[in-house]
């Protein structure tokens, strides 16, 4: 594996995995470390953040961990401050946190709507707000946000669809506004990824086959495939890529 991220520091928000196996955030954090980055693993659950950091350390990489609730501004600032304290700079911010609401708009309460936006959009905004000044001080950086095909296709989850559409728009704003400071921002639009959190939905073989038939490649992605694209965007190999909304979906968006 290359050392494309050698000398860089990365904050991965949502770096833990719920349940057994590897989720998108953990795969990204581990891949960044394998490519030479020093990684701050941030998760709401300390045990999950620590488990990812321990995996990185067991492979000879450098990692720290922090429990943080990104719906709180002080926790977002604290994550950036912790990265500066441990590593002295912030080069990469990977925003992986997101939750569904699983509600139609006619069934949704204002509280459920607000909570989905608080996690999916406000948390991302506050992490970017805290990290960008440090990136500017360091001469630049890169932001990788995680969205979903639900942001650009009809999907039966009103708040999730709308909030992830906002993630796409926020990414484009960041790319345009901060390019002058050598800060790039891109967005991964994920399709069906075989993670511990998603897997229970496919225990019903009928549902699994319906979903597979929607994907031209006829399979679900591994979290490591998501991590590969994230590592590219975080690296100087993507030095001329900014404002991109990149599907990682096996062709789902084109159908």
C-alpha angles and dihedrals in degrees: 000000000000126000095230092144097045110144094015128115122215136194111207111194112202092024096154130086125230108221130352120332133024127312129196096268095050092046091052094048092049093045092050090052092047088056091053105268125136105231135207106203110209124187138151088242116060094206091055093048091047092049091057092046090049091053090053092048092048088059092051096261130130119250143152127190138215136183110225139160106219092202085073118076093210091055091051091051089044091057092054091044090051091052090051091048094050101035108013098234146041117229104155133032116189113188108198103154119115140141134197123226096206091209136120113233092249091057098043126108122215088245093056091047093049093047092053091051092043092058101033101040113009093049091051091048092051093048090051092046090055098041102044097069090053091048090052091051089052095050099258145329146188134255122203115191125190121226134157142237085251086075092066103027133055108271130171097243113083102192095040092051094047096043094050089048086057089052090057092050093046089053092053090048092051092049093052098041101044103035087097087066093049091254116140125198127193137165133222114215104203128205126187108338121184099233131146090254095050098040098081090063089062097050085096101077092206091058091045093054093046090054094045092053089057091060117077091210088054096224141079120252126251117235086240089065089055089049091052092058092043091052091051092052092047092051133077088251084081094046092131096043117097135140091025122149100204122192116219093182113112090252096307093135094058095056 
